[in-house]
Amino acid sequence: MTKGFVVNTPYDDVFRTMLNDCSRLIIPVINEIFCENYRGDEKIVFSPEIHFVNQQDGEETKRITDSSFEIIGEKETKFLLECQSTADSSMLIRIFEYATQIALDQGELENNVLKVEIPRSAILFLRSNGATPDKMKIEIKTPGGVNSFDVPVMKAQKYSIDDIFEKGLLFLIPFYIFSHESRFQEYELDEDALKELKIEYMEIVKRLDSLLESGSISVYTKKMIVEMSNKVVNHLAQKYDNVKEGVTSIMGGKVLEYEAKQILNEGKIEGRIEQARETAQILRGMGISEEKIAKAVNVSIGVLKEWFSAN
């Protein structure tokens, strides 16, 4: 019997949409949280999102994890990343429930030994304050001794626009507006203050355009970043019309204009793009380097990585 269901917030939906539609953007986030050195072209395999967590009363609760996935590069590593709008230590309970259930779901029984693996787990807090820790810990007392593992904390409000682009943390852009939440009332009443906010978002759009022109991101990736940014702004600033209109006018208008031109151009050469993609896959299977493949099919390394990460 299934009882209970966790209701998603708009921020959960944005988080999950970014993971599904722009999954490659999560790799720099993992690098930042866990001090890894993934290149960005590793394969990402997502685990089932829905798990049935056993409760103490014998019932089962249907839970949806924000992200449980495996990155396959030189080694295979499992990760669990949870997103929450407000810092709260009770998140550790959810992490423990999800991590242990994922470990059990993917466990192996061999020679009377149950082997399970707890994924490397972390929390993304969209809001934080001085009391928010940099990491949390889960400690498990077993008959064989006490075991524990750290749960690193990523604080979205900590990252400036420069940080985001220098570290490739484009995944955080939709949540950037949280860093301005405390000033919404000021922006609503003061045109000069609102202008400063709009200038910041102009800078975001300008830098996204530069990445697009260099082939580092695709039109679709930029489109998703913009759409998800507007969704978060519209919900977070729902009581502040000037803030909503100010940010979405910057994020929305320019991308739609540019996107229309790009889609038109892409439509004209759609057949050639598909042929180039197929040729690139064949050359990759032959062990040809990415640099030579990119030159052979006349695309940037960034576009080539997008093609390969989608397979």
C-alpha positions, 0 to 999 in steps of 0.5 A, a space after each residue: 500500500 502506498 501512502 503519502 506523496 511529496 508535493 513538488 515546488 516550482 523550484 523542484 520542477 526547474 531543478 528536475 527540468 534542467 537535469 533532464 534537458 541539460 544534463 551535461 550542465 550538472 558535471 561542473 556542479 559535481 566538480 565544484 561540490 566534490 572537488 572532482 575533475 570531470 572534463 564535461 564529456 563523461 556519460 551520465 546515467 540517471 537512476 529511476 526517480 521514484 522510490 518507495 521508502 519503507 516507514 516504521 509503521 510498515 507503510 510505504 511512502 512514494 518519494 521522488 528524488 531530485 537527482 540520482 545518477 551515475 557519472 561514467 568516465 575513467 571510473 563509475 561513481 554514483 551521486 545523489 543531489 537534493 535541492 531545497 529552497 531553505 536551509 534545513 537540517 531535516 534534509 538529512 533525513 530525506 538524504 538518508 532515506 533516499 540514499 539507503 533506498 537507492 543503495 538497496 534498489 541497486 544492491 547485489 546479493 552474492 554468497 549470502 552477502 548483501 552488497 550495497 553502495 551509498 551514493 556520494 550525496 550533497 544538498 543544494 540550498 537555494 537560500 542560506 545564511 551565516 548559520 548554514 554549514 558547508 557540510 553535514 554528516 550522517 552517522 550510522 551505528 552498526 553492530 560492526 562499528 560506527 560509520 559516517 559520511 559527509 554530505 557537502 552543501 552547495 549554497 546557490 546565493 554564494 555564487 556571483 555572476 563571475 563565479 558562475 561563468 568562470 566555473 561553468 556553473 550555468 546550472 545555477 543561473 535559473 536560481 540566481 534571482 535568490 541572491 536578490 530576494 532580500 531587495 525585492 521591495 527596494 527594486 519594486 519602489 526604486 527605478 535606479 535600484 531595479 536598473 542595477 538588477 536589469 544590468 546584471 541580467 543583461 550581463 548574464 544574457 551577454 555571456 550566454 550569447 558569447 558561449 552560444 557563438 563559440 559553440 560551448 552551449 547549444 541554442 536549446 541549452 540557452 533556451 532552457 536556461 532562460 525559460 527556467 530563469 523566468 519560471 523561478 523569477 515569476 514564482 519567487 517575485 510573484 508579488 513584485 510586478 516590476 521585478 518580474 517584468 524587469 528581469 523577464 523583459 531582459 531574459 525573454 526578449 533577446 533570446 526569442 529574437 536570437 533563437 528565431 534566427 538560429 532556428 531558421 538557419 538550423 532548419 535550412 541545414 537540418 539534413 547536413 547537420 544530421 549527416 555530420 552527426 552520424 559521420 562524427 559518431 562513426 569517426 568516434 567509433 574508429 578512435 579518431 580524436 575529437 579535434 580531428 572529428 570537429 574539423 572533419 565535420 566542420 563544427 566546434 568542439 563544444 557542439 561535438 561534445 553536445 552530440 556525444 553526451 546525448 548518446 
